[in-house]
Amino acid sequence: MTPLRQRMLEDLQLKGYSPRTQEAYVRAVRQLAEHFHRSPDQLGEDELRQYFLYLTHEKKLARPTTTIAVCGIKFFFQTTLGRPFTVLDLVRPPRQFKLPVVLTREEVRLILHAVRIPLYRACLTTIYSCGLRLHEGMHLKPQNVDSGRMVLHITGKGNRDRCVPLPQATLQLLREHWLTHRCGQWIFPAPTRHGLEHSLAHDGGPVTRCSLQSAFGRALKHSGVRKRAHVHSLRHSYATHLLEHGVNLRIIQAALGHSSPKTTAIYTHLTQEVHQAALGPINHLMDDL
């Protein structure tokens, strides 16, 4: 590791960025250096301008990927090097508003029942029934479960803690699954090719993001559900289903860990009740056509 990369990592750690964000920011700066075949501290504003035009017009990166590149490179130049670059304030892509994919209750049931490996089924079921992010579900620990108050203690995005309501059926599922391995570190430890016992003996860490995404993708295909869903769709579906059952939006916001009610309010556009309310007048308009 070069001294420059080490310094950037230390700056990120001092700022309190999560390990995943540190990795993403360092990768963005490394890709910038590889593009020009030069150390990033030798690049000027013109090179940065050319690079972001390249990402936009040739690589055609999605907005979230471009945003990560902008934030990582901006951190490197402005914090690690102490060199402000005005071009970095011009290249952030415009915000897009897209409604998330939401599954019906029956579609959720079909997909979860199609997950063949019990460990993945238990983890994905917990993610849905508690409205967790994938990262939060992966890293659940026995001490996160408060069966007395029927909540999960979650440390979420931005290191913000919250309590999530824990359904009785999910608590029973977690208990039954934990008894299959009795790992003191993780509720969902990662299996290895040598079996779960080998993973526990060598502290193989929690189940991986890739394995959960693959398990969900296979189950989605086998379930017959024809939606472009992914693991995060379970969280969107959880919020929408709660709203359809009349749960207050503020309670849903707290359960999801959203810092702004505007983020949670998107689910008001997705409930079946909203669509049904508009369907009657629309049908009436079409009567005479």
Secondary structure, DSSP 8 states (H G I E B T S, - for coil): --HHHHHHHHHHHHTT--HHHHHHHHHHHHHHHHHHTS-GGG--HHHHHHHHHHIIIII---HHHHHHHHHHHHHIIIIIS----GGGGT--------------HHHHHHHHHT--SHHHHHHHHHHHHHT--HHHHHT--GGGEETTTTEEEEE-GGG-EEEEE--HHHHHHHHHHHTTT--SS-SSB---TT-HHHHHHTT--B--HHHHHHHHHHHHHHHT--S---HHHHHHHHHHHHHHTT--HHHHHHHHT-SSHHHHGGGGGT-HHHHHHHHHHHHHHTTT-
